[in-house]
């Protein structure tokens, strides 16, 4: 009841002001009348009575003010009044308002778009119960399956079992998972989907609930190959089955294996990798259905699955690492007894250590790739926002100067400085809020555009364009922050109480203090400095991209089209697969316009790597990396890719299983492992010792075979695909002129097998673009930021200079009247512009140095402290500054001394 | 930031209540007992006096002021500059409510009366006052 009264009174005060005012008038008038009546009753004359009463009461208007304050509406009223005034002021100068709002909207929008992506990619925790208690298992040391050392997140399945069963209670559960693409078939159509093999306790450990049906349990993960149950992710269920609950207990084909859908996981949960959402969850025991070409479930020297655990209450990750070292050592001993490695290796191997990293965000491999680029871009776009703020502050100072007399009058009439600062800040706030609203819309569009840059479809699917609460909060905070950043300085500047001075200065309509000029000059300096940094970075990344794309791949990448098939997912036996591969190659080659066709097991330049430890005939390694890259090829691969053989022969159709095992190596392999004599006829084998079945039959010139363009040349081994015991996904490369000749590829494949899906049909150039997308993203965004920043700085410089020229019209007039040459005047103005620019460059220099350090491992093939790059950035800034200063300087030379002096 | 910092308004630097020496009842020879800034004690006291006064019957502002002066034997003078803000504050807080009546000279007059919340508030204020004055009394007597 009481609160209702308060609200009512508040409401009336704000929205029914006239009535409240009238009431107050009446009430005070009534008091006055009564006082007069009382005075008259005491014997005064009417005139005297009124006079005394009025004297007693004093100024009614002051009471009214206080009464209003008592209703707690003073602040609201002040804000409302400031708001009305601000809107009026802004509407009076639509050009300024539009420019300021647009500049800010672009800058804030870019910030919130990048933040949105960063948040989704790096910051957000998995949507599971208490994600902060999850840890990811890592190990450090020697690898039982090879000669490499390092930090790994992959484990063998037996090691997982050892750890899970040896858990001394420091974890409430330890789960494992592995992700792989799979073909999902329902009702005659087959699509690619992402499958996650999970241990039976996976959902329990995560604390994920089913949306419908049930989730997998340890009971579903008992017998190898006999647990045909699948759980769908919520998104996949909605996308593929329209969210129809009748999917429960239906059978779908996963790589042609019929599996029963037992449930759908809770909304929002899409697997343990946030960059790559999972569509299906299958029991670990169904591994062969997902990876038909390799089993390795019991292999102790094959590391492939990821392990995570939920820490028991009160246990820290450190304590858990200590407690888990005992079961881990047990697992290492088991590994050794199963593989029989030499003693000195065993001693080293037992020193391998287990450690845990934060698992709240799921698997963190993604973070390593994207964290730094994203943070660098976020920093750049933040700098851009600062520049935009400086620009608007600059414009506001100019406006404040124009309003100096108005403000002086307000001050002299008794307004406090705080109230005036509030008034001007309200104006800034209006601009910022308009910009913020626009920015929110703009950022949605921008996130979509940026997500389009991401090369992986499922990753793109994982990025939502609609801003969530965190992003909106971020945008709001940035908006309000910018209002303060760009509004406070002009507000404080503009309300400096030097009333007398301003009011006296009647002669000139433009009167600005030296302080204002200095403030604007400082702002321009900051802008120049920040622009220099962004320009420098833009130059670096653009040049890096250029170097990268111009880098010699060792191949002829134009006119090559690629696509992938995986017959192993469709119940092809290895024998049938190999036959299909050859038939497809031959049929494609017969199409007119197709020059040559070949295929590889691992697509080239697609960030895909396969490596093996080898030992080479008559080469004695001295604790070095003995892990060359591997790939398997159909004949004619080198011809198709334009990578010439420099010795020996190519693979032939006769290099099949059962035949003598052959290999082609690259030049670097020869340089490293065959220092003397001819490599042809030499043998090598897998592992650190034992049989050497592979004979080197050819040497190919180095070309960028695996990984990406950044990769340094490394030893590489190519094996004939037709000798592959378990061929899986295979990528075809078709060289054709014209490229249109490849249009019939699908048709040819359909004629061989109408059900086999074909994926990733694209040109090799598109593939390279996708692989290097981080570099492209960097180059494009940083160039855009750099250009925008320079443009803003130029506008700032132009504004400041032309303002200074206007202010100094009289001075310039006198100079000209006294005989100064036009060129002198021009030089005077220009030198001021250039001094300002120079100051900005000096301020920016340490920032550039700092930026160069940060960027050093983001660029390719160039030095970040390259003086030419720095000089180029400086040159651009100076040129743009000169252009910005040119127009006002020219105007200064045209000052008519008579006109200028008449104002005095 | 308070309202008065944002809105240009007159400084509030007079006492809400002025207490006069009891032996001087002429207007001209007033001598203020307390100077300086109003304290919470005095502010609260004015609220208490108003609440107590209007608890008897609905009353207009002028009558409230007069009543306080009369009953305190001219010791407590309520300044109009303090009375109306106080009335509005109390009304805004929901402790008193106002209604408009026609006054004797055919004008609208605002009459204040105590609300239920105001009754409770009055009880609390009275308790506080009694405790405070009792405590002050004890201290003064003891020393």
Interface residues (C-beta under 8 A of the other chain):
Chain A: X1 X2 X3 X5 X6 X9 X10 X23 X26 X27 X28 X29 X30 X31 X33 X34 X35 X37 X38 X56 X57 X58 X59 X62 X63 X65 X66 X67 X69 X70 X71 X72 X74 X75 X77 X78 X79 X413 X414 X415 X416 X418 X419 X422
Chain B: X1 X2 X3 X4 X5 X6 X7 X8 X9 X10 X12 X60 X61 X62 X63 X66 X80 X81 X84 X85 X86 X88 X89 X91 X92 X93 X94 X95 X97 X100 X103 X105 X107 X108 X109 X110 X115 X116 X117
